[in-house]
Amino acid sequence: MRAEQVVVIGNERGIHGRVATRLAGMAASHGVHLFLRHGEETVECSSILDVLALALARGTAVGLVAEGAQAESALAAAIEIINAQDDSDHDPPG
């Protein structure tokens, strides 16, 4: 299964280390491949450094693509992570 959507980054600090780490972890927990597209660049979110190299700021439109059995739920979770204003909203418990 494949799901994709264009979203505008809502996090006021853009996609920084904590957001990139959460995207990678969420994709792994959903068992999907999650990709970010910006311009001519497409990177898999499992590579935190590749995601950070895109230097994506708030207000930037990006394409999100999820591939796998849970693509729809993973895409929804990724959008929530990208738009969270309080990064601690997505910290794992404990």
A tleap script that builds the chain and sets N, CA, C and O, in Angstrom:
source leaprc.protein.ff14SB
mol = sequence {
  NMET ARG ALA GLU GLN VAL VAL VAL ILE GLY
  ASN GLU ARG GLY ILE HIE GLY ARG VAL ALA
  THR ARG LEU ALA GLY MET ALA ALA SER HIE
  GLY VAL HIE LEU PHE LEU ARG HIE GLY GLU
  GLU THR VAL GLU CYS SER SER ILE LEU ASP
  VAL LEU ALA LEU ALA LEU ALA ARG GLY THR
  ALA VAL GLY LEU VAL ALA GLU GLY ALA GLN
  ALA GLU SER ALA LEU ALA ALA ALA ILE GLU
  ILE ILE ASN ALA GLN ASP ASP SER ASP HIE
  ASP PRO PRO CGLY
}
set mol.1.N position { 0.844 -1.173 0.000 }
set mol.1.CA position { 0.000 0.000 0.000 }
set mol.1.C position { 0.897 1.247 0.000 }
set mol.1.O position { 1.996 1.241 0.555 }
set mol.2.N position { 0.408 2.290 -0.624 }
set mol.2.CA position { 1.154 3.549 -0.732 }
set mol.2.C position { 0.212 4.707 -0.433 }
set mol.2.O position { -0.921 4.742 -0.913 }
set mol.3.N position { 0.693 5.651 0.365 }
set mol.3.CA position { -0.074 6.858 0.667 }
set mol.3.C position { 0.864 8.042 0.532 }
set mol.3.O position { 2.030 7.972 0.923 }
set mol.4.N position { 0.351 9.125 -0.022 }
set mol.4.CA position { 1.192 10.313 -0.141 }
set mol.4.C position { 0.369 11.576 -0.016 }
set mol.4.O position { -0.827 11.599 -0.305 }
set mol.5.N position { 1.045 12.627 0.422 }
set mol.5.CA position { 0.379 13.911 0.610 }
set mol.5.C position { 1.440 15.009 0.651 }
set mol.5.O position { 2.564 14.785 1.100 }
set mol.6.N position { 1.074 16.174 0.185 }
set mol.6.CA position { 1.927 17.348 0.324 }
set mol.6.C position { 1.464 18.089 1.574 }
set mol.6.O position { 0.271 18.339 1.746 }
set mol.7.N position { 2.401 18.436 2.439 }
set mol.7.CA position { 2.097 19.163 3.670 }
set mol.7.C position { 3.034 20.341 3.815 }
set mol.7.O position { 4.147 20.344 3.288 }
set mol.8.N position { 2.567 21.333 4.534 }
set mol.8.CA position { 3.395 22.496 4.861 }
set mol.8.C position { 3.866 22.306 6.297 }
set mol.8.O position { 3.059 22.061 7.194 }
set mol.9.N position { 5.162 22.418 6.510 }
set mol.9.CA position { 5.742 22.197 7.836 }
set mol.9.C position { 5.226 23.251 8.793 }
set mol.9.O position { 5.374 24.450 8.559 }
set mol.10.N position { 4.620 22.788 9.876 }
set mol.10.CA position { 4.031 23.692 10.853 }
set mol.10.C position { 4.875 23.904 12.093 }
set mol.10.O position { 4.669 24.885 12.808 }
set mol.11.N position { 5.825 23.012 12.373 }
set mol.11.CA position { 6.667 23.156 13.557 }
set mol.11.C position { 7.478 24.438 13.417 }
set mol.11.O position { 8.138 24.650 12.400 }
set mol.12.N position { 7.432 25.285 14.424 }
set mol.12.CA position { 8.071 26.596 14.288 }
set mol.12.C position { 9.582 26.521 14.102 }
set mol.12.O position { 10.187 27.481 13.627 }
set mol.13.N position { 10.202 25.403 14.466 }
set mol.13.CA position { 11.642 25.236 14.253 }
set mol.13.C position { 11.942 24.398 13.019 }
set mol.13.O position { 13.098 24.060 12.762 }
set mol.14.N position { 10.918 24.065 12.261 }
set mol.14.CA position { 11.119 23.251 11.071 }
set mol.14.C position { 11.386 21.804 11.437 }
set mol.14.O position { 11.025 21.352 12.524 }
set mol.15.N position { 12.017 21.081 10.527 }
set mol.15.CA position { 12.362 19.691 10.816 }
set mol.15.C position { 13.792 19.672 11.333 }
set mol.15.O position { 14.753 19.794 10.574 }
set mol.16.N position { 13.903 19.516 12.638 }
set mol.16.CA position { 15.195 19.508 13.317 }
set mol.16.C position { 15.466 18.092 13.818 }
set mol.16.O position { 14.730 17.166 13.477 }
set mol.17.N position { 16.495 17.917 14.610 }
set mol.17.CA position { 16.935 16.595 15.042 }
set mol.17.C position { 15.875 15.771 15.732 }
set mol.17.O position { 15.711 14.589 15.429 }
set mol.18.N position { 15.159 16.370 16.648 }
set mol.18.CA position { 14.149 15.614 17.401 }
set mol.18.C position { 13.014 15.166 16.478 }
set mol.18.O position { 12.547 14.032 16.578 }
set mol.19.N position { 12.576 16.034 15.598 }
set mol.19.CA position { 11.502 15.684 14.662 }
set mol.19.C position { 11.976 14.577 13.721 }
set mol.19.O position { 11.249 13.612 13.484 }
set mol.20.N position { 13.182 14.709 13.189 }
set mol.20.CA position { 13.721 13.695 12.279 }
set mol.20.C position { 13.828 12.342 12.974 }
set mol.20.O position { 13.533 11.309 12.374 }
set mol.21.N position { 14.250 12.345 14.238 }
set mol.21.CA position { 14.361 11.109 15.003 }
set mol.21.C position { 12.993 10.474 15.210 }
set mol.21.O position { 12.849 9.256 15.103 }
set mol.22.N position { 11.999 11.288 15.504 }
set mol.22.CA position { 10.646 10.767 15.694 }
set mol.22.C position { 10.068 10.194 14.405 }
set mol.22.O position { 9.382 9.172 14.430 }
set mol.23.N position { 10.344 10.851 13.278 }
set mol.23.CA position { 9.867 10.328 11.998 }
set mol.23.C position { 10.476 8.953 11.725 }
set mol.23.O position { 9.774 8.039 11.293 }
set mol.24.N position { 11.772 8.805 11.972 }
set mol.24.CA position { 12.447 7.530 11.747 }
set mol.24.C position { 11.868 6.448 12.654 }
set mol.24.O position { 11.603 5.332 12.207 }
set mol.25.N position { 11.675 6.779 13.917 }
set mol.25.CA position { 11.129 5.804 14.861 }
set mol.25.C position { 9.704 5.410 14.542 }
set mol.25.O position { 9.341 4.238 14.639 }
set mol.26.N position { 8.899 6.382 14.163 }
set mol.26.CA position { 7.503 6.102 13.834 }
set mol.26.C position { 7.423 5.202 12.604 }
set mol.26.O position { 6.630 4.261 12.580 }
set mol.27.N position { 8.232 5.480 11.588 }
set mol.27.CA position { 8.216 4.656 10.376 }
set mol.27.C position { 8.602 3.216 10.715 }
set mol.27.O position { 7.992 2.272 10.213 }
set mol.28.N position { 9.608 3.051 11.560 }
set mol.28.CA position { 10.036 1.708 11.956 }
set mol.28.C position { 8.933 0.994 12.737 }
set mol.28.O position { 8.683 -0.191 12.517 }
set mol.29.N position { 8.274 1.711 13.645 }
set mol.29.CA position { 7.239 1.066 14.454 }
set mol.29.C position { 6.010 0.696 13.630 }
set mol.29.O position { 5.288 -0.237 13.981 }
set mol.30.N position { 5.766 1.417 12.538 }
set mol.30.CA position { 4.641 1.103 11.657 }
set mol.30.C position { 5.039 0.098 10.566 }
set mol.30.O position { 4.183 -0.399 9.834 }
set mol.31.N position { 6.326 -0.194 10.465 }
set mol.31.CA position { 6.792 -1.130 9.447 }
set mol.31.C position { 6.643 -0.607 8.034 }
set mol.31.O position { 6.327 -1.365 7.116 }
set mol.32.N position { 6.871 0.701 7.852 }
set mol.32.CA position { 6.739 1.317 6.527 }
set mol.32.C position { 8.046 1.988 6.126 }
set mol.32.O position { 8.926 2.239 6.950 }
set mol.33.N position { 8.137 2.264 4.849 }
set mol.33.CA position { 9.200 3.121 4.338 }
set mol.33.C position { 8.564 4.498 4.197 }
set mol.33.O position { 7.540 4.649 3.532 }
set mol.34.N position { 9.174 5.500 4.824 }
set mol.34.CA position { 8.645 6.852 4.796 }
set mol.34.C position { 9.662 7.748 4.103 }
set mol.34.O position { 10.843 7.751 4.450 }
set mol.35.N position { 9.189 8.507 3.119 }
set mol.35.CA position { 10.064 9.370 2.337 }
set mol.35.C position { 9.602 10.820 2.433 }
set mol.35.O position { 8.407 11.100 2.524 }
set mol.36.N position { 10.572 11.740 2.411 }
set mol.36.CA position { 10.305 13.174 2.311 }
set mol.36.C position { 10.818 13.640 0.957 }
set mol.36.O position { 11.928 13.296 0.550 }
set mol.37.N position { 10.000 14.424 0.265 }
set mol.37.CA position { 10.409 15.003 -1.025 }
set mol.37.C position { 10.391 16.517 -0.911 }
set mol.37.O position { 9.424 17.111 -0.434 }
set mol.38.N position { 11.474 17.126 -1.357 }
set mol.38.CA position { 11.545 18.582 -1.420 }
set mol.38.C position { 12.339 18.940 -2.662 }
set mol.38.O position { 13.514 18.595 -2.782 }
set mol.39.N position { 11.697 19.628 -3.577 }
set mol.39.CA position { 12.360 19.947 -4.844 }
set mol.39.C position { 12.718 18.670 -5.573 }
set mol.39.O position { 11.868 17.801 -5.767 }
set mol.40.N position { 13.956 18.552 -5.971 }
set mol.40.CA position { 14.431 17.368 -6.685 }
set mol.40.C position { 14.931 16.274 -5.747 }
set mol.40.O position { 15.280 15.183 -6.197 }
set mol.41.N position { 14.967 16.555 -4.459 }
set mol.41.CA position { 15.513 15.621 -3.472 }
set mol.41.C position { 14.417 14.744 -2.864 }
set mol.41.O position { 13.342 15.233 -2.517 }
set mol.42.N position { 14.696 13.464 -2.742 }
set mol.42.CA position { 13.844 12.528 -2.012 }
set mol.42.C position { 14.748 11.740 -1.083 }
set mol.42.O position { 15.741 11.153 -1.513 }
set mol.43.N position { 14.393 11.732 0.204 }
set mol.43.CA position { 15.186 10.993 1.183 }
set mol.43.C position { 14.275 10.091 1.996 }
set mol.43.O position { 13.101 10.395 2.209 }
set mol.44.N position { 14.837 8.972 2.448 }
set mol.44.CA position { 14.078 8.086 3.326 }
set mol.44.C position { 14.293 8.551 4.764 }
set mol.44.O position { 15.414 8.853 5.173 }
set mol.45.N position { 13.212 8.601 5.513 }
set mol.45.CA position { 13.258 9.131 6.873 }
set mol.45.C position { 14.029 8.242 7.836 }
set mol.45.O position { 14.315 8.659 8.958 }
set mol.46.N position { 14.370 7.030 7.425 }
set mol.46.CA position { 15.200 6.178 8.278 }
set mol.46.C position { 16.607 6.748 8.407 }
set mol.46.O position { 17.331 6.400 9.340 }
set mol.47.N position { 17.004 7.624 7.478 }
set mol.47.CA position { 18.301 8.300 7.553 }
set mol.47.C position { 18.098 9.704 8.117 }
set mol.47.O position { 17.766 10.641 7.392 }
set mol.48.N position { 18.303 9.825 9.412 }
set mol.48.CA position { 18.099 11.110 10.082 }
set mol.48.C position { 18.991 12.184 9.481 }
set mol.48.O position { 18.559 13.324 9.312 }
set mol.49.N position { 20.232 11.831 9.156 }
set mol.49.CA position { 21.152 12.817 8.574 }
set mol.49.C position { 20.676 13.302 7.208 }
set mol.49.O position { 20.810 14.483 6.888 }
set mol.50.N position { 20.120 12.398 6.403 }
set mol.50.CA position { 19.596 12.809 5.094 }
set mol.50.C position { 18.420 13.762 5.264 }
set mol.50.O position { 18.291 14.737 4.523 }
set mol.51.N position { 17.561 13.478 6.243 }
set mol.51.CA position { 16.415 14.360 6.509 }
set mol.51.C position { 16.920 15.731 6.947 }
set mol.51.O position { 16.446 16.751 6.448 }
set mol.52.N position { 17.867 15.765 7.865 }
set mol.52.CA position { 18.400 17.044 8.345 }
set mol.52.C position { 19.106 17.822 7.242 }
set mol.52.O position { 19.075 19.053 7.233 }
set mol.53.N position { 19.743 17.112 6.315 }
set mol.53.CA position { 20.451 17.767 5.216 }
set mol.53.C position { 19.516 18.564 4.316 }
set mol.53.O position { 19.958 19.471 3.612 }
set mol.54.N position { 18.225 18.234 4.333 }
set mol.54.CA position { 17.270 19.002 3.525 }
set mol.54.C position { 17.060 20.408 4.092 }
set mol.54.O position { 16.604 21.298 3.374 }
set mol.55.N position { 17.388 20.618 5.373 }
set mol.55.CA position { 17.263 21.924 6.032 }
set mol.55.C position { 15.871 22.522 5.820 }
set mol.55.O position { 15.734 23.615 5.269 }
set mol.56.N position { 14.848 21.802 6.258 }
set mol.56.CA position { 13.467 22.200 6.016 }
set mol.56.C position { 12.944 23.106 7.125 }
set mol.56.O position { 12.886 22.709 8.289 }
set mol.57.N position { 12.569 24.309 6.756 }
set mol.57.CA position { 12.094 25.315 7.703 }
set mol.57.C position { 10.566 25.335 7.740 }
set mol.57.O position { 9.896 24.804 6.855 }
set mol.58.N position { 10.041 25.960 8.784 }
set mol.58.CA position { 8.594 26.137 8.905 }
set mol.58.C position { 8.063 26.850 7.657 }
set mol.58.O position { 8.687 27.777 7.141 }
set mol.59.N position { 6.916 26.404 7.195 }
set mol.59.CA position { 6.292 27.007 6.023 }
set mol.59.C position { 6.700 26.368 4.711 }
set mol.59.O position { 6.156 26.716 3.663 }
set mol.60.N position { 7.646 25.442 4.744 }
set mol.60.CA position { 8.102 24.756 3.537 }
set mol.60.C position { 7.133 23.631 3.180 }
set mol.60.O position { 6.740 22.848 4.045 }
set mol.61.N position { 6.754 23.554 1.917 }
set mol.61.CA position { 5.907 22.458 1.451 }
set mol.61.C position { 6.785 21.264 1.106 }
set mol.61.O position { 7.774 21.393 0.385 }
set mol.62.N position { 6.412 20.099 1.631 }
set mol.62.CA position { 7.153 18.873 1.356 }
set mol.62.C position { 6.170 17.775 0.974 }
set mol.62.O position { 5.007 17.796 1.376 }
set mol.63.N position { 6.650 16.829 0.201 }
set mol.63.CA position { 5.864 15.649 -0.105 }
set mol.63.C position { 6.221 14.555 0.880 }
set mol.63.O position { 7.397 14.321 1.158 }
set mol.64.N position { 5.225 13.895 1.402 }
set mol.64.CA position { 5.413 12.736 2.283 }
set mol.64.C position { 4.867 11.522 1.557 }
set mol.64.O position { 3.758 11.556 1.023 }
set mol.65.N position { 5.644 10.453 1.537 }
set mol.65.CA position { 5.210 9.215 0.907 }
set mol.65.C position { 5.473 8.081 1.889 }
set mol.65.O position { 6.587 7.937 2.391 }
set mol.66.N position { 4.460 7.285 2.161 }
set mol.66.CA position { 4.598 6.111 3.014 }
set mol.66.C position { 4.259 4.881 2.184 }
set mol.66.O position { 3.272 4.861 1.448 }
set mol.67.N position { 5.095 3.856 2.314 }
set mol.67.CA position { 4.876 2.604 1.592 }
set mol.67.C position { 4.904 1.456 2.587 }
set mol.67.O position { 5.856 1.313 3.354 }
set mol.68.N position { 3.871 0.649 2.572 }
set mol.68.CA position { 3.793 -0.497 3.460 }
set mol.68.C position { 2.358 -0.746 3.869 }
set mol.68.O position { 1.460 0.013 3.505 }
set mol.69.N position { 2.141 -1.814 4.629 }
set mol.69.CA position { 0.791 -2.217 5.011 }
set mol.69.C position { 0.070 -1.154 5.832 }
set mol.69.O position { -1.152 -1.034 5.739 }
set mol.70.N position { 0.798 -0.384 6.631 }
set mol.70.CA position { 0.180 0.644 7.471 }
set mol.70.C position { 0.468 2.054 6.939 }
set mol.70.O position { 0.633 2.994 7.717 }
set mol.71.N position { 0.526 2.191 5.631 }
set mol.71.CA position { 0.909 3.465 5.018 }
set mol.71.C position { 0.006 4.622 5.433 }
set mol.71.O position { 0.495 5.709 5.738 }
set mol.72.N position { -1.309 4.398 5.446 }
set mol.72.CA position { -2.241 5.486 5.773 }
set mol.72.C position { -2.042 5.990 7.204 }
set mol.72.O position { -1.970 7.197 7.434 }
set mol.73.N position { -1.953 5.070 8.158 }
set mol.73.CA position { -1.791 5.497 9.554 }
set mol.73.C position { -0.415 6.110 9.779 }
set mol.73.O position { -0.274 7.044 10.569 }
set mol.74.N position { 0.595 5.596 9.095 }
set mol.74.CA position { 1.937 6.160 9.216 }
set mol.74.C position { 1.983 7.581 8.657 }
set mol.74.O position { 2.628 8.459 9.231 }
set mol.75.N position { 1.303 7.802 7.545 }
set mol.75.CA position { 1.265 9.133 6.950 }
set mol.75.C position { 0.596 10.120 7.899 }
set mol.75.O position { 1.086 11.234 8.087 }
set mol.76.N position { -0.511 9.719 8.490 }
set mol.76.CA position { -1.202 10.586 9.455 }
set mol.76.C position { -0.307 10.896 10.654 }
set mol.76.O position { -0.266 12.035 11.120 }
set mol.77.N position { 0.408 9.893 11.152 }
set mol.77.CA position { 1.311 10.102 12.283 }
set mol.77.C position { 2.461 11.022 11.902 }
set mol.77.O position { 2.868 11.862 12.704 }
set mol.78.N position { 2.991 10.877 10.694 }
set mol.78.CA position { 4.090 11.725 10.234 }
set mol.78.C position { 3.648 13.184 10.143 }
set mol.78.O position { 4.395 14.086 10.523 }
set mol.79.N position { 2.454 13.412 9.648 }
set mol.79.CA position { 1.936 14.782 9.547 }
set mol.79.C position { 1.787 15.393 10.934 }
set mol.79.O position { 2.098 16.565 11.141 }
set mol.80.N position { 1.312 14.596 11.873 }
set mol.80.CA position { 1.171 15.080 13.245 }
set mol.80.C position { 2.533 15.448 13.844 }
set mol.80.O position { 2.658 16.469 14.520 }
set mol.81.N position { 3.537 14.631 13.598 }
set mol.81.CA position { 4.886 14.912 14.103 }
set mol.81.C position { 5.434 16.188 13.482 }
set mol.81.O position { 5.998 17.026 14.186 }
set mol.82.N position { 5.276 16.342 12.184 }
set mol.82.CA position { 5.816 17.511 11.469 }
set mol.82.C position { 5.145 18.798 11.917 }
set mol.82.O position { 5.776 19.855 11.914 }
set mol.83.N position { 3.891 18.727 12.299 }
set mol.83.CA position { 3.158 19.937 12.662 }
set mol.83.C position { 3.096 20.213 14.150 }
set mol.83.O position { 2.561 21.246 14.554 }
set mol.84.N position { 3.626 19.321 14.985 }
set mol.84.CA position { 3.575 19.514 16.436 }
set mol.84.C position { 4.343 20.773 16.830 }
set mol.84.O position { 5.469 20.987 16.379 }
set mol.85.N position { 3.738 21.594 17.661 }
set mol.85.CA position { 4.410 22.798 18.141 }
set mol.85.C position { 5.238 22.521 19.384 }
set mol.85.O position { 6.299 23.114 19.576 }
set mol.86.N position { 4.757 21.628 20.220 }
set mol.86.CA position { 5.475 21.261 21.427 }
set mol.86.C position { 6.093 19.908 21.171 }
set mol.86.O position { 5.394 18.895 21.200 }
set mol.87.N position { 7.387 19.868 20.920 }
set mol.87.CA position { 8.055 18.629 20.552 }
set mol.87.C position { 7.886 17.542 21.597 }
set mol.87.O position { 7.974 16.361 21.261 }
set mol.88.N position { 7.646 17.896 22.848 }
set mol.88.CA position { 7.499 16.874 23.881 }
set mol.88.C position { 6.189 16.100 23.736 }
set mol.88.O position { 6.013 15.067 24.381 }
set mol.89.N position { 5.261 16.586 22.893 }
set mol.89.CA position { 4.021 15.865 22.637 }
set mol.89.C position { 4.268 14.452 22.129 }
set mol.89.O position { 3.421 13.573 22.289 }
set mol.90.N position { 5.419 14.236 21.523 }
set mol.90.CA position { 5.681 12.959 20.890 }
set mol.90.C position { 6.795 12.189 21.569 }
set mol.90.O position { 7.273 11.195 21.023 }
set mol.91.N position { 7.225 12.625 22.759 }
set mol.91.CA position { 8.241 11.866 23.473 }
set mol.91.C position { 7.652 10.553 23.946 }
set mol.91.O position { 6.522 10.512 24.432 }
set mol.92.N position { 8.415 9.480 23.805 }
set mol.92.CA position { 7.910 8.198 24.311 }
set mol.92.C position { 7.811 8.234 25.825 }
set mol.92.O position { 8.612 8.903 26.479 }
set mol.93.N position { 6.848 7.530 26.392 }
set mol.93.CA position { 6.706 7.538 27.847 }
set mol.93.C position { 7.898 6.875 28.520 }
set mol.93.O position { 8.561 6.014 27.941 }
set mol.94.N position { 8.158 7.296 29.765 }
set mol.94.CA position { 9.195 6.649 30.545 }
set mol.94.C position { 10.368 7.474 30.678 }
set mol.94.O position { 11.341 7.067 31.313 }
savepdb mol mol.pdb
quit
